[in-house]
Amino acid sequence: MSDNLRVLILSAEMVPFAKTGGLADVTGALPKALKELGHDVRVGIPRYGRIDGAKFGLQAELEPFEVPMDNTREPVSVVRATVGKDVPVYLINSEKYFNREGIYGYPDDGERFVLYCRGALEMLRRLEWQPDVIHCNDWHTGIVPNWLKTIYRSDPFFANTATIYTIHNLQYQGVFGRRILEVAGIDSYGFLYHPQIGELAEVVDFMARGIHFSDIISTVSERYAQEILTPEYGEKLHPLLQDRRDRLFGVLNGIDPEEINPATDRYIARHFDVNSLDQRMENKLALQREAGLRVDAEAPLIGLVSRMVDQKGFDILAAIFDSLMEVLGVQFVLLGTGDQHYHSMFSRFQQKYAGQAAIFLTFNAALAQKIYAGSDMFLMPSRFEPCGLGQLISLRYGCIPIVRRTGGLADTIADFNPRTGEGNGFSFDRYHQMDLFAAVVRAVENYRYAETWRKLQERGMQADYSWRASARKYVELYRKAIALRQGERAAASANA
């Protein structure tokens, strides 16, 4: 096995091209870290209509070619961009399926991502570039490991290509009817069967197929890799995951310290670092003014940047919001969108607590950075959290996280112990509003001790959550996947 690997990363999202969540951040950062380790890494994403060709300097890479799709063939072309230190990004283009304003949420999403994946594989032949590993991410690419073990099984071009399948959020599985098997050209292989998951014999679950057919499975934190083996977190796929637990690993996501840096952030009012934390206060005062909050340097200010859904803990937050305002007297600023009933509920909170609570029902990248740089605490009371990036960004910006101890939040945030001085945030175990309230109370009480709080900030800002260590762990998994692939092929040859 060569020291330097050829790795193709497939993902439905990637910053700076298209983003709806953390998947895009991972796909944007991991290839750069792998490249710095000396590997030949390339990325394939869909060419969405919202991607500005001029802005990103897109160049034609492959003229239109046809790929199998159902009983016909669809034209696909490929354009190319470059990120980081010469990491190629191939954008799979189909006017019919991807020249649309949005990314997801269309009735033909199954067909769209089947075409994207098939186009990416067929692209490799024309580039004459054979990857050692194809790194697939979330349900949109779950069909690729399935194909390599079925319709591409005897294809010499992919004979030595292993797959790794990363689960970013098990809740979103890409479930479709039988028709999608025909579209993908695997109807003759039928549904999956598992004695403990009867639904798999009735629907096409792309996430389940990625788990079942890939050489290695990973999640975005070690804790989440263990949690999804249980009924509570396994989203009905835990029996399948238990069957493959010897191939299941957790690798914590990282952040890009060059991009996520309060010393250079163009959006915030005043730059600062761990050696100039006093200057951070200017960001708090600027955030209070912009958000319409009472300008008060002493008031504890809690920030939250999140999708407004039950998973993120909005149900238990709503249950204690009046107490946060009236008993603790904190200030609160929220940026996010999600379920309409939370939009309405938190809009009412803003009216009720004018000058104390600010709610922004949108996504604004500049305002998000201002919240990280200006808030004293950052709230993440998630019911489950595969990894989470908000707590890592907040640490980098001297904003102390308050989190539920689950998934990646448990792996990154250690509860502060005032007796020993250990810890980097505040956490709670039970998913209940009173446990959340108690954690906020502890944070607010410690906030009153300036020296204690400063040490918490310094500890968080000095921690290394870059992609370096995580990229090395992925390389280990790539090599493990290759070895497993080679072992299976050798066994198949011996039994032939």
Secondary structure, 3 states (H helix, E strand, C coil): CCCCCEEEEECCCECCCECCCHHHHHHHHHHHHHHHCCCEEEEEEECCCCCCCCCCCCEEEEEEEEEEECCEEEEEEEEEEEECCCEEEEEEECHHHHCCCCCCCCCCHHHHHHHHHHHHHHHHHHHCCCCCEEEEECHHHCHHHHHHCCCCCCCHHHCCCEEEEEECCCCCCCEECCHHHHHHCCHHHCCCCCCCCHHHHCCEEHHHHHHHHCCEEEECCHHHHHHCCCCCCCCCCHHHHHHCHHHEEECCCCECCCCCCCCCCCCCCCCCCCCCHHHHHHHHHHHHHHHCCCCCCCCCEEEEECCECHHHCHHHHHHHHHHHHHHHCCEEEEECCECHHHHHHHHHHHHHCCCCEEEECCCCHHHHHHHHHHCCEEEECCCCCCCCCHHHHHHHCCCEEEEECCHHHHHHCCECECCCCECCEEEECCCCHHHHHHHHHHHHHHHCCHHHHHHHHHHHHHCCCECHHHHHHHHHHHHHHHHHHHHHHHHHHHHC
